[in-house]
Structure formats: C-alpha cells, structure tokens
Amino acid sequence: VDRAKPLLYGSAYALYAHFALQLVAGGLLATVYRGSASEAHATTATLHQGAWAILQGFHYWGSFVLIIHSVLHLGAVTWAGWYAGKEKKGYFTALILAGLALGFQVSGNALSWDRHGVQTAAVEGAIANRIPVMGAMASKTMLGGTELSDKTLPLWYDAHRIGLAIVLVVALIIGLQLPKQKVPTWTVALSALAALALAVLLAAPFGTAATPDDYGRFDAKPSWYTAPMHGLLVWGDRLMTGGGWIGAALVPGLIGAAMVGLGFLKKPKPAVARGLLAGFALLGLLATITSGGEVASLTGTRDPKVRVAAVPPAVAQVQDKVMAAKGKALFAAQGCAGCHGQDGLKGTTGPSLKDLWKEQPEASYYERYVKNPASVQPGSTMPAYSNLKQEELRQLAEFLRFAR
Ligand code: HEC
C-alpha cells in the first residue's frame, strides 16, 4: 500500500488537473458555440474545423478519458480504503468526479444537436419516464416539456456549463484538501495528455443536423458509456413487465448510495468495500456484455440509420378488419399504448408508430420485432413480448401496419 500511495495521489492530482483544464477548454469553446436549436449545429461545425478542431477534440476525448480515469480512480481509492480516515475528502471527491464525468458526457453529447445527439437525448428522457411515480416529472424536467423539443437544448446547455460546472469547482476545492504528498511530476499531466493525443490522432464524431423529425425517433445506437445501464435495462424488462427502470435507474442509484455510504464509515472495512467493488465491477461487466447492442461510432460520423420508404406494392394492401380489431384491443391490453401512445400514434416512452407503415408494409416485420426486438434491431430498448402467441402477434401486426 505504501508503494501505491504516491501513485494514488498522482492519479488524484492528474484527475483534478484534467478536469480543471476541461473547464478552461469548455469556456473557450463557449465563445463560439451557441446553445439554441437553430444555431447549435452550425456553431459546432465551426468548432470541428481548423485549429478549433484540436480544442474541440480535446474536450470530446477528454470526456472519454475522464470517464475511464475517474471510474478506475474511484475503484483504486476505494480498494485502498480512502473512504475512512484522513483521505476521506479524496474519496468523496473521487465519487463526485465519477458522477460528473458521466453527467458532463451525457449533457455534452446533445449539445452538437446532430441527429445522434438529439435521438439519444430523446431515449434518455424516455427511459427516465419509465420510473414509477416520479418518472413523468423527471422526464419533463429533463426535456423541458412532455417531449423533446427546441426547448430541451438550452436546458442541457445550462446544466452543462452552469450546474455541473459549479459542482465541479466545489469538488475540486474539496479534493485539494487532501493531505500533501510528493508524487512523480509526470503522473499529474498523464490524463490530460492522453486526451490531447487522442484529439490529435482521431477526429471527434459529428453528424448531420437534427430536424424535428428526429425528436421522437429512437434509432440512435447507444453511446459506449451507457452500455452497462442499457444491459441492466434489458435485465429489468426480463425480470418483470415494465421493469426496465429497475435496471436503468434503481440499480445505478443503489450502487451510488452504497458508495456514498462507505464514506460514512469510521474505520475501514476492507472486506465490505472490496466485496462491493468486485460485485459492482462484475455486474457492470456482465450487463455490458449482455446489452447485446452495437454502440455509436466514437469517431467520424455517428448518424443514426436513415429511414427509407419501401417501394409501394403493386397491389394495394387491404387490411383484415377483424384481425386488426383484435390487434387494436391487444395493443391496449398488453400495455403497448403506455409507451407508444393510444393506438401507437403518439410516443412518450417509445417512438410513435404512425409512419412506420411507409417503411414496413409487411406484417412479418411487426411480428418479429414485437416478439424479440433485439433480433431485428440489436440493442433495442423495447421489452420483448416472447409470451405472445403467433396468432396474437399477427393481429398486432395487422393493426400496426395500418396505423396512421
Ligand atoms: C416500455 C416501453 C415500451 C412498451 C411497453 C412497448 N414498446 Fe414498442 N418500442 C419501445 C421503444 C423504446 C422502441 C424503440 C426501440 C429502439 O429503437 O431502440 C419500440 C419499438 C417498437 C417497434 C419498432 C418501431 C420501428 O421503428 O421499427 C414496434 C413495431 C413496436 N415497438 C411495437 C410494440 C408493441 C406491439 C408493443 C406491445 C405488445 C410495444 N411495442 C410495447 C418501447 C415500448
């Protein structure tokens, strides 16, 4: 432990230094960037050009490095027992910084207002909406209304540059109250240098400007750092109907609470702390592996798929009215409407299905999707309805392929 001590302190100082540099980088980017739906994409495009691109890349890759660094750092200081004793402030700082790294990334991801940024924000709002009792309010606060709109962006920008930035400054002040420790000087620059190297080597991802058509769409691939939450969401949905939030919100919340709880121990309890740590790491790993989805590209373009209308069939499609009526009843009875809105026409926690027929006129698509969404769209966040009989799937399909 004594030999590890300078390294742990070095890691702490490197983390603080890197966060402080990102605060400065963000401040510089803010001189060009405008956080309104009409200007965000164009001003971000400017930041992807010329000398700005390095700074923009440093900010983007910095966030990537900071998530990894802050999580590993939190793990290491927990292992070393910083939660009890004279390094307690360093422990709480590590905990806050790990949360901030994620918070900055999630809010920052939307700021470019490209199609990916907007659609992931819509998905995040929809997942919050799944939480019982307080979900509707949480989602409304996040999106600035019942659904994502032009009003969402200024909210996320303010959270990013004001709310989170204030918490960051407070966390850094607490962190600097660590006892003094001599560390190898080079360690302090390591985290920021890693981000700079990535910025020089790899362009930050960017995509085409979002249009209101993207506001209710869920086609974006999840970002890499949401993979564990995504996996847990799928587990929750398997556990019980409407249980996705247990994995996506409750479990991460309990993990956070347990980590905060450790900080209130008077004496180190290595078996407890290390056991929790190992358990959380294993859970995160398993959830990531089973999340089954591809993740959005880390560099280059990150546009979600473009929806293409199908070639209209030569013979006009005719709806089987009896079958569709049964499908309509099932749609209400199975709780589909809770996410896709009444008759699937207005999504809240899921996309609207009203224009889907243009692209998917065939019943088989709906049957396959509803039975096992991930088989059609890897990483889909919709719960599977493997319990439905083929006949019922067919009825739902007959209803949905004419929903408009
Ligand atoms: C918990 C919320 C939720 C429930 C309940 C739900 N869905 Fe979904 N559904 C979603 C989400 C979210 C997506 C988009 C998934 C994605 O793209 O990752 C989706 C996608 C779909 C799609 C594919 C849309 C496309 O663009 O290809 C169909 C079809 C569909 N749902 C039908 C249904 C039916 C039928 C039911 C009831 C048997 C149902 N859904 C229940 C959330 C839900």
Boltz pocket constraint, residues with backbone or C-beta under 6 A from the ligand:
constraints:
  - pocket:
      binder: B
      contacts: [[A, 130], [A, 218], [A, 219], [A, 220], [A, 242], [A, 244], [A, 330], [A, 331], [A, 334], [A, 335], [A, 336], [A, 337], [A, 338], [A, 339], [A, 340], [A, 349], [A, 350], [A, 351], [A, 352], [A, 353], [A, 356], [A, 365], [A, 366], [A, 369], [A, 370], [A, 377], [A, 379], [A, 380], [A, 381], [A, 382], [A, 383], [A, 385], [A, 396], [A, 400]]
      max_distance: 6.0
